Amino acid sequence: MNLKQRIPFLRWSVLRMAIGSHNITTTGQIGDGREAAAVRYVLENARAGDIDDVLATIDRFAYEKSLLINVGPEKGALLDAAVRRAAPKLALELGTYCGYGALRIARAAPAAKVYSVELAEANAVNARQIWAHAGVGDRVTCVVGTIGDGGRTMDTLANEHGFTAGAIDFVFLDHDKDAYLPDLQSILDRGWLHEGSIVVADNVKVPGAPKYRSYMREQQGKLWNTTEHKAHVEYQTLVADLVLESEYLGG
């Protein structure tokens, strides 16, 4: 790993991301075209049908071209391990971005059907291209919307994709950090989790999801059994982050 990989602040793509960070909450993208460039890079350089090579190619783009706000390889390994522990048949991701997280879930759980909810249609278009190139487009589905839209997206998941009581085995939270707790509560209110379902939350320290972390601490041993995994922010080793892995105890 070279100096710019260890210390990302030396990279122009990080400065551009900081300048355009306000775009993320409204458009789901940095605003300088890096997400579309990442898709082109994958289609041109990754072997079609090779999920490992597609993931490695996305990582290479994020390290060498422009930083992406994927979960990345370090925290991705924690995600992989949690998925394997859950052994899901049905997995739900909130926050698709370029499709990287859902791709890792699909690789770790080859028998799972994976649904990813994404606010931005442009991200959905990008992710679907990457999933198709990796050969998993038949079992990874992007639903454009948000859990907090008054029930419309949740109704779509229920009515069009068969989400029912106790159906979800695994959830990955990697979207608006302020929405982690209310969105999880909406999922609980629908009764979609079962005892033993696992929820993984990225970026709990940076940018931070303090209300979600406080909730999991308050509910430790009651509704949830949570492990806090220490890691680093995406694609570097300088800034510390936390990934929370929580097993639902039922109730």
C-alpha positions as CSV (number, residue, x, y, z in Angstrom):
1,M,0.0,0.0,0.0
2,N,1.5,3.3,-1.0
3,L,1.5,6.6,0.9
4,K,-1.6,8.0,-0.9
5,Q,-3.5,4.8,0.0
6,R,-2.6,5.1,3.7
7,I,-3.2,8.8,3.9
8,P,-6.1,9.6,1.5
9,F,-6.0,13.3,2.2
10,L,-3.1,13.5,-0.2
11,R,-5.4,12.6,-3.0
12,W,-7.2,15.2,-5.1
13,S,-10.3,12.9,-5.3
14,V,-10.7,13.2,-1.5
15,L,-10.6,17.0,-1.8
16,R,-13.2,17.0,-4.6
17,M,-15.3,14.7,-2.4
18,A,-15.1,17.1,0.5
19,I,-16.1,20.0,-1.7
20,G,-19.1,18.1,-3.1
21,S,-20.1,16.3,0.1
22,H,-23.4,18.2,0.2
23,N,-24.4,16.5,-3.0
24,I,-24.4,13.1,-1.4
25,T,-27.5,13.7,0.7
26,T,-29.5,15.0,-2.2
27,T,-28.2,13.1,-5.3
28,G,-26.5,10.1,-3.7
29,Q,-23.3,10.9,-5.6
30,I,-20.2,13.1,-5.1
31,G,-21.0,15.2,-8.1
32,D,-17.8,14.9,-10.2
33,G,-18.8,11.9,-12.2
34,R,-16.6,9.4,-10.4
35,E,-19.4,6.9,-9.9
36,A,-20.1,6.6,-13.7
37,A,-16.3,6.5,-14.2
38,A,-16.1,3.6,-11.8
39,V,-18.7,1.7,-13.8
40,R,-16.9,2.3,-17.0
41,Y,-13.6,1.1,-15.4
42,V,-15.3,-2.1,-14.2
43,L,-16.9,-2.9,-17.5
44,E,-13.6,-2.3,-19.3
45,N,-11.2,-4.0,-16.9
46,A,-13.0,-6.7,-14.8
47,R,-13.6,-10.2,-16.1
48,A,-17.3,-10.6,-16.9
49,G,-19.0,-13.2,-14.6
50,D,-16.1,-13.0,-12.1
51,I,-17.5,-11.5,-8.9
52,D,-14.1,-11.6,-7.2
53,D,-12.5,-9.7,-10.0
54,V,-15.3,-7.1,-10.2
55,L,-14.9,-6.4,-6.5
56,A,-11.1,-6.2,-6.8
57,T,-11.5,-3.8,-9.8
58,I,-13.8,-1.5,-7.8
59,D,-11.3,-1.4,-5.0
60,R,-8.5,-0.7,-7.5
61,F,-10.4,2.2,-8.9
62,A,-11.0,3.6,-5.4
63,Y,-7.4,3.3,-4.5
64,E,-5.8,4.5,-7.7
65,K,-8.4,6.7,-9.5
66,S,-11.1,8.3,-7.3
67,L,-12.1,7.5,-3.7
68,L,-15.5,5.8,-3.5
69,I,-17.8,5.7,-0.4
70,N,-18.2,1.9,-0.6
71,V,-17.6,-0.1,2.6
72,G,-14.2,-1.0,1.1
73,P,-12.1,-4.2,1.6
74,E,-11.2,-3.8,5.3
75,K,-14.7,-3.3,6.6
76,G,-16.0,-5.5,3.8
77,A,-14.2,-8.4,5.4
78,L,-16.2,-7.8,8.5
79,L,-19.4,-7.6,6.4
80,D,-18.5,-10.9,4.7
81,A,-18.0,-12.7,8.0
82,A,-21.3,-11.4,9.4
83,V,-23.1,-12.5,6.2
84,R,-21.6,-16.0,6.5
85,R,-22.7,-16.2,10.1
86,A,-26.3,-15.2,9.1
87,A,-26.3,-17.6,6.1
88,P,-29.2,-15.6,4.7
89,K,-31.8,-16.6,2.2
90,L,-33.1,-13.0,2.1
91,A,-30.9,-10.0,2.7
92,L,-31.7,-6.3,2.7
93,E,-29.3,-3.5,2.1
94,L,-30.1,0.2,2.7
95,G,-27.8,2.4,0.5
96,T,-26.8,0.9,-2.8
97,Y,-24.3,3.5,-4.1
98,C,-22.3,1.7,-6.8
99,G,-23.5,-1.8,-5.8
100,Y,-20.4,-2.9,-4.0
101,G,-21.9,-3.8,-0.6
102,A,-24.7,-5.9,-2.2
103,L,-22.1,-7.6,-4.4
104,R,-20.1,-8.6,-1.3
105,I,-23.3,-9.9,0.3
106,A,-24.2,-11.9,-2.8
107,R,-20.7,-13.4,-2.9
108,A,-20.7,-14.4,0.8
109,A,-24.2,-15.9,0.6
110,P,-24.5,-17.5,-2.9
111,A,-28.0,-18.9,-2.1
112,A,-29.4,-15.5,-1.0
113,K,-31.8,-13.2,-2.7
114,V,-30.4,-9.7,-2.1
115,Y,-32.5,-6.5,-2.2
116,S,-30.9,-3.0,-2.0
117,V,-32.9,0.1,-1.4
118,E,-31.4,3.3,-2.9
119,L,-32.6,6.9,-3.0
120,A,-30.9,7.8,-6.3
121,E,-32.0,6.4,-9.6
122,A,-28.6,7.1,-11.1
123,N,-27.0,4.9,-8.5
124,A,-29.5,2.2,-9.2
125,V,-28.6,2.3,-12.9
126,N,-24.9,2.1,-12.1
127,A,-25.2,-0.7,-9.6
128,R,-27.4,-2.8,-11.9
129,Q,-24.7,-2.6,-14.6
130,I,-22.0,-3.8,-12.2
131,W,-24.2,-6.6,-10.8
132,A,-24.9,-7.8,-14.4
133,H,-21.2,-7.7,-15.3
134,A,-20.4,-9.7,-12.1
135,G,-23.1,-12.3,-13.1
136,V,-25.4,-11.8,-10.1
137,G,-28.1,-9.6,-11.7
138,D,-30.6,-12.4,-11.4
139,R,-30.5,-12.4,-7.6
140,V,-29.6,-8.8,-6.6
141,T,-32.4,-6.3,-7.0
142,C,-32.3,-2.5,-6.5
143,V,-35.5,-0.9,-5.3
144,V,-35.5,2.9,-5.7
145,G,-36.9,4.7,-2.7
146,T,-36.3,5.1,1.0
147,I,-37.6,3.2,4.1
148,G,-38.6,6.6,5.5
149,D,-41.0,7.6,2.6
150,G,-44.2,7.0,4.5
151,G,-44.3,3.3,3.8
152,R,-44.3,3.3,0.0
153,T,-41.0,1.5,-0.4
154,M,-41.8,-0.9,2.3
155,D,-45.1,-1.7,0.7
156,T,-43.2,-2.3,-2.6
157,L,-40.9,-4.7,-0.8
158,A,-43.9,-6.5,0.7
159,N,-46.3,-6.5,-2.3
160,E,-43.8,-6.9,-5.2
161,H,-40.9,-8.8,-3.6
162,G,-42.5,-11.0,-0.9
163,F,-41.2,-9.4,2.3
164,T,-43.2,-10.9,5.1
165,A,-43.1,-11.5,8.9
166,G,-39.8,-13.0,9.9
167,A,-38.4,-13.1,6.3
168,I,-35.3,-11.1,6.6
169,D,-32.1,-12.9,7.8
170,F,-29.6,-10.1,7.2
171,V,-29.7,-6.3,7.0
172,F,-26.8,-4.0,6.0
173,L,-27.2,-0.3,6.9
174,D,-25.0,1.9,4.8
175,H,-27.1,4.9,3.8
176,D,-28.1,8.2,5.6
177,K,-26.6,7.7,9.1
178,D,-29.4,9.7,10.8
179,A,-31.8,7.2,9.3
180,Y,-30.2,4.1,10.7
181,L,-32.3,4.0,13.8
182,P,-35.7,5.1,12.5
183,D,-35.3,2.8,9.5
184,L,-34.4,-0.2,11.6
185,Q,-37.4,0.6,13.8
186,S,-39.7,0.6,10.7
187,I,-38.3,-2.8,9.8
188,L,-39.0,-4.0,13.4
189,D,-42.5,-2.6,13.3
190,R,-43.3,-4.6,10.2
191,G,-42.1,-7.8,12.0
192,W,-39.7,-8.6,9.2
193,L,-36.8,-9.8,11.4
194,H,-36.7,-13.1,13.3
195,E,-34.7,-14.3,16.3
196,G,-31.1,-14.6,15.0
197,S,-31.4,-12.0,12.2
198,I,-28.2,-10.0,11.9
199,V,-27.9,-6.3,11.3
200,V,-24.6,-4.7,10.3
201,A,-24.1,-0.9,10.4
202,D,-21.2,0.8,8.7
203,N,-19.7,4.3,9.5
204,V,-21.0,4.3,13.1
205,K,-18.1,6.4,14.2
206,V,-17.3,8.4,10.9
207,P,-19.4,10.2,9.9
208,G,-21.2,8.7,12.8
209,A,-24.6,7.3,13.9
210,P,-24.6,8.2,17.6
211,K,-28.3,7.6,18.2
212,Y,-28.1,4.1,16.6
213,R,-25.1,3.3,18.7
214,S,-26.8,4.5,21.9
215,Y,-29.8,2.4,21.1
216,M,-27.8,-0.7,20.6
217,R,-26.0,-0.2,23.9
218,E,-29.3,0.4,25.7
219,Q,-30.8,-2.8,24.2
220,Q,-27.7,-5.0,24.8
221,G,-28.9,-8.3,26.1
222,K,-32.6,-7.3,25.7
223,L,-33.5,-7.0,22.1
224,W,-30.0,-7.2,20.6
225,N,-26.6,-8.7,21.1
226,T,-24.1,-6.3,19.6
227,T,-20.4,-6.5,18.8
228,E,-18.5,-3.3,18.0
229,H,-15.8,-3.9,15.4
230,K,-12.9,-1.4,15.2
231,A,-11.8,-0.6,11.7
232,H,-10.9,2.4,9.5
233,V,-12.8,4.7,7.2
234,E,-12.9,3.4,3.6
235,Y,-9.7,2.9,1.6
236,Q,-7.2,4.2,4.2
237,T,-5.7,3.4,7.5
238,L,-5.6,6.8,9.2
239,V,-9.1,7.6,10.4
240,A,-10.8,5.1,12.8
241,D,-14.3,3.9,12.3
242,L,-16.7,1.4,13.8
243,V,-18.9,-1.3,12.3
244,L,-21.6,-2.6,14.5
245,E,-22.8,-6.2,14.2
246,S,-26.1,-6.9,16.0
247,E,-28.0,-10.1,16.4
248,Y,-31.7,-9.8,17.0
249,L,-32.8,-11.6,20.1
250,G,-36.5,-11.4,19.4
251,G,-39.2,-9.7,21.3
